[in-house]
Amino acid sequence: MHYLSDLISQNFGDLPVNLTVLAQNVTDPDLIGQLQKAWNTFVKSGQIWALLIGLVIGSIFRNLTKYG
């Protein structure tokens, strides 16, 4: 573990502080709302049917090509 911390400090120790901080600007903190909106868009656009049909066809294809 000591080797890993030395390696990280050697490779990233010279970076300015503003480059080491990755997530500072949060524009919309409502994560559950974003997930709900994405799910509703997924269902309304019909992609849910493509997912279900793909899963069914994939499982049929897997069962047909399974050996033994």
TORFI-897582 format. One record per atom (N, C-alpha, C): residue in three letters; x, y, z. Coordinates in steps of 0.05 Angstrom, whole numbers, padded with zeros to 5 digits, always signed. Layout:
ALAXYZ;...
***
This chain:
MET+00017-00024+00000;MET+00000+00000+00000;MET+00017+00025+00000;HIS+00040+00023+00013;HIS+00058+00046+00014;HIS+00069+00052-00013;TYR+00074+00032-00029;TYR+00084+00035-00057;TYR+00064+00050-00073;LEU+00038+00043-00070;LEU+00017+00056-00086;LEU+00014+00086-00079;SER+00015+00092-00053;SER+00013+00120-00045;SER+00037+00136-00055;ASP+00061+00124-00055;ASP+00084+00138-00066;ASP+00082+00142-00096;LEU+00071+00123-00110;LEU+00068+00125-00139;LEU+00048+00147-00146;ILE+00026+00148-00131;ILE+00006+00169-00136;ILE+00018+00197-00130;SER+00032+00199-00108;SER+00043+00225-00101;SER+00065+00234-00121;GLN+00080+00215-00132;GLN+00100+00222-00152;GLN+00087+00231-00178;ASN+00065+00218-00186;ASN+00053+00224-00212;ASN+00035+00248-00211;PHE+00021+00252-00189;PHE+00001+00273-00187;PHE+00007+00295-00166;GLY+00031+00293-00154;GLY+00038+00312-00133;GLY+00043+00340-00144;ASP+00051+00343-00169;ASP+00058+00369-00180;ASP+00035+00383-00193;LEU+00011+00372-00193;LEU-00012+00385-00206;LEU-00021+00408-00189;PRO-00031+00429-00201;PRO-00043+00451-00186;PRO-00068+00442-00172;VAL-00075+00455-00151;VAL-00098+00447-00134;VAL-00124+00448-00151;ASN-00127+00467-00169;ASN-00152+00469-00184;ASN-00156+00446-00204;LEU-00134+00432-00211;LEU-00137+00409-00229;LEU-00143+00383-00214;THR-00137+00382-00188;THR-00141+00357-00173;THR-00170+00355-00163;VAL-00184+00377-00162;VAL-00212+00377-00154;VAL-00229+00372-00179;LEU-00245+00351-00179;LEU-00259+00344-00203;LEU-00288+00354-00204;ALA-00303+00351-00182;ALA-00331+00358-00182;ALA-00337+00380-00163;GLN-00340+00404-00173;GLN-00346+00427-00156;GLN-00372+00441-00164;ASN-00378+00441-00190;ASN-00402+00455-00200;ASN-00425+00436-00203;VAL-00444+00436-00184;VAL-00467+00420-00186;VAL-00490+00438-00194;THR-00501+00433-00218;THR-00522+00451-00228;THR-00549+00443-00218;ASP-00554+00416-00216;ASP-00580+00406-00206;ASP-00575+00384-00187;PRO-00578+00389-00161;PRO-00572+00368-00141;PRO-00594+00347-00137;ASP-00616+00350-00152;ASP-00639+00332-00149;ASP-00634+00306-00165;LEU-00619+00287-00153;LEU-00611+00263-00167;LEU-00636+00245-00172;ILE-00653+00242-00153;ILE-00677+00225-00156;ILE-00695+00236-00178;GLY-00698+00263-00179;GLY-00714+00275-00200;GLY-00702+00271-00227;GLN-00676+00272-00230;GLN-00662+00267-00255;GLN-00667+00238-00264;LEU-00665+00219-00245;LEU-00669+00191-00252;LEU-00698+00186-00260;GLN-00717+00199-00247;GLN-00745+00195-00254;GLN-00750+00207-00282;LYS-00739+00230-00288;LYS-00743+00242-00314;LYS-00730+00225-00336;ALA-00707+00214-00331;ALA-00694+00197-00350;ALA-00710+00171-00355;TRP-00721+00159-00333;TRP-00737+00135-00336;TRP-00762+00141-00352;ASN-00775+00163-00346;ASN-00800+00170-00361;ASN-00794+00175-00390;THR-00772+00187-00397;THR-00764+00191-00425;THR-00758+00164-00438;PHE-00745+00146-00423;PHE-00739+00119-00433;PHE-00764+00104-00440;VAL-00785+00107-00423;VAL-00810+00092-00428;VAL-00826+00106-00450;LYS-00827+00132-00450;LYS-00843+00146-00470;LYS-00832+00144-00498;SER-00806+00141-00500;SER-00794+00140-00527;SER-00796+00111-00539;GLY-00805+00092-00523;GLY-00808+00065-00533;GLY-00783+00048-00531;GLN-00762+00059-00519;GLN-00737+00043-00517;GLN-00740+00020-00498;ILE-00760+00021-00480;ILE-00764-00001-00461;ILE-00772-00026-00477;TRP-00788-00022-00498;TRP-00796-00045-00514;TRP-00773-00057-00529;ALA-00755-00040-00539;ALA-00731-00050-00552;ALA-00714-00066-00533;LEU-00712-00056-00508;LEU-00696-00071-00488;LEU-00709-00098-00482;LEU-00735-00099-00478;LEU-00748-00124-00472;LEU-00747-00144-00495;ILE-00751-00134-00519;ILE-00749-00152-00543;ILE-00721-00162-00546;GLY-00701-00145-00542;GLY-00673-00153-00544;GLY-00666-00174-00523;LEU-00676-00171-00499;LEU-00671-00191-00478;LEU-00683-00218-00485;VAL-00708-00218-00495;VAL-00721-00243-00503;VAL-00707-00256-00526;ILE-00701-00241-00547;ILE-00687-00253-00570;ILE-00659-00262-00562;GLY-00645-00247-00544;GLY-00619-00255-00535;GLY-00619-00281-00519;SER-00640-00284-00502;SER-00641-00309-00486;SER-00649-00332-00504;ILE-00666-00328-00524;ILE-00672-00350-00542;ILE-00647-00358-00558;PHE-00632-00338-00568;PHE-00608-00344-00583;PHE-00587-00358-00565;ARG-00585-00350-00540;ARG-00566-00363-00522;ARG-00574-00392-00517;ASN-00600-00397-00514;ASN-00609-00425-00509;ASN-00606-00442-00533;LEU-00609-00431-00557;LEU-00606-00446-00581;LEU-00577-00453-00587;THR-00559-00436-00579;THR-00530-00440-00585;THR-00515-00453-00562;LYS-00528-00458-00540;LYS-00515-00470-00517;LYS-00508-00499-00522;TYR-00484-00506-00515;TYR-00475-00534-00520;TYR-00479-00550-00495;GLY-00493-00573-00497;GLY-00496-00591-00475;GLY-00520-00585-00460;
***
